[in-house]
Amino acid sequence: MYGGGFIPDDIDKKVPVDQEDPVRLEEFQARIDAGEKIEPHDWMPHEYRRQLIRLIEQHAHSEIIGALPEGTWITRAPGFRRKLSLLAKVQDEVGHAQLLYNAAETLGKPREAMINDLLSGKSKYSNVFNYPAKTWADTAVIAWLIDAAAIVNQTTNAKGSYGPYCRALDRICQEESFHLFYGYESVVTLATGTEQQRAMVQEALTRWWKPIMHFHGPPDTSSVHGNQLERWKVKMASNDAMRQTFLNMYVPKIWELGLTVPDPDLKKNEETGQWEFGDPDWDEFWEVIKGNGPCNHERLQVRRKAEEDGRWVREALMARSGKQVLPLS
Amino acid sequence: MATIKSLDPRVARAELPTEPTEVVLNPEEQWETYEVFHQKKSGARHIHQGTVHAPSSELAYTFAKEQYGRRDQTYSIWVVKTSQVFTVENDNSLYKTVPEKQYRNAGFYKVRDKIEKFKRQMNEH
């Protein structure tokens, strides 16, 4: 058949895994265990499809909303070179959203429906973007550490089972490596600069530490989606494991710059090899998810305005297809 | 936590409504998709990269340049409507593994053993 002719099962319908055809389910699991990738037109359990849509869609929303706290600094970037870099980074984030919406669309949910769920608040995005970028140093900390945390997550998920998502993530990780180095350079510039610059980056890091610790999600005991997603290679590592990987890679780099994080309990237990840390205020995490963060309202209103303001352009472009064609002879 | 006044001067100037407003996109408001093929350099093959949403081939081409050609070397780009791509799903006549088709490969044709044997026989005579 031609592309686009595929009509999936009702994507909102919840079908518990134990109601799936056991033979197909077993074949499906065997393919995943053998390292095969699942492609859009392959048979898949309802729950696999539903959870993937949820995951990829929220990832896409995070890229779109994630462009806002940094985008706000493009007009005020210190110098032309940094403005160019920040513009490129923010453009990448929006491009990543499109790659991810495309991957989610292959599972049967149209892009318009996903955007509507973002605008109505039904569908979530990464919590960290409900916090403001107060100074230029905040953008540096975001570009370095939020992107670093995201890369840990994305490189892990790029080894998952769903082909289109893996391909999108491969490209995203490749592009984000520039974000990470750009962010690191920005932080290092401030941290090795004047007293004022050092103070500025320290304050930004202190502000962002809680959201950074929240980035990979709540401790695994309280996560709603568990083992099934790991067996299906939808989720490739636990929240805690990804947080540990992140801390292992970046806390030494933070300390090397003589910066501190606002957690006196943070230390590596040399016996277990695990990082130990104080409670990063999970109550606040849940409050912000519920919509009560400092910027939740602003982020969504900005998106709603953008969709509304862009509508006449989309309509004008659409009308073009009705143009008159002159007879050939 | 309290909602803060926007720190973005442009957002502050826009005076966004304090209550959530309802904005709903219509079905297909963001058009259909095009498949994008990217050729890195002269002489290279075009490789499928992904898709873009666009209202026409011309705009699909413009968006494809932004989305898939903004960073690395790009020699040319093709776009084609997804709905124009013909494929057959789960076609069992495709070979997923090909041990039975080895006769189509050069490595299937082995002569050295025969030649060595032939030479040994010749020497014996």
Interface residues (C-beta under 8 A of the other chain):
Chain A: M1 Y2 G3 G4 G5 F6 H41 D42 T72 T75 Q91 G95 Q98 L99 N102 E105 P110 R111 E112 I115 N116 L119 S120 G121 P132 A133 K134 R167 A168 R171 E175 E284 E287 V288 N292 G293 P294 C295 N296 H297 E298 L300 Q301 V302 R304 K305 E307 E308 R311 R314 L317 M318 R320 S321
Chain B: M1 A2 T3 I4 S6 L7 D8 P9 R10 V11 A14 L16 P17 T18 P20 T21 E22 V23 V24 L25 N26 P27 E28 E29 Q30 W31 E32 T33 E35 G50 T51 V52 H53 P55 S56 L59 E66 Q67 R70 R71 T82 S83 Q84 V85 F86 T87 V88 E89 N90
